[in-house]
Amino acid sequence: MEKLLFKNAMNAKWVIGGFFLGTLYLQQVSWKNQLLYQDVFGFDGNGGRMLKIITNLTDEEMSRMKFVRRLAWHWRGTRQSGYGKDNISGEELADRGIKWEDKYCEYVKRPPHDKYL
């Protein structure tokens, strides 16, 4: 079965290659300028055709909301390191005969970009 599929793919290599190169051409040559510049920034730099969120909030209110969002992301506050996790203590593991060496390093996620706030 695999030999038959490989043989058919080899017979259709020019068709598959043509689709691949055609897609690459469309993305890199035809659509790249429009997607990167015209849709996002517009021809004059004042905004393109992307969906904009219309709001009646002032810039001060928006910046306050962004600040609160960033603070909630970074600030640990009164939460403990094991907050929201089902932790098993070393004594419980020892009772079950499991040897545990504490070499745990907590992974810190990157904060979200301001674009998404």
Number of C-alpha atoms within 10 A of each C-alpha: 6 7 8 9 10 11 12 11 13 12 11 12 12 11 12 13 11 12 12 11 12 11 12 12 13 11 13 10 11 11 11 13 12 15 15 11 15 17 15 17 16 15 12 9 10 8 15 17 11 12 9 9 5 6 7 7 9 9 9 9 11 14 13 12 13 16 14 12 14 16 12 11 13 12 9 11 8 7 9 8 9 8 10 8 7 7 8 8 9 14 11 10 12 11 9 9 9 11 10 11 7 7 6 6 6 7 6 7 8 8 9 11 8 10 6 6 13
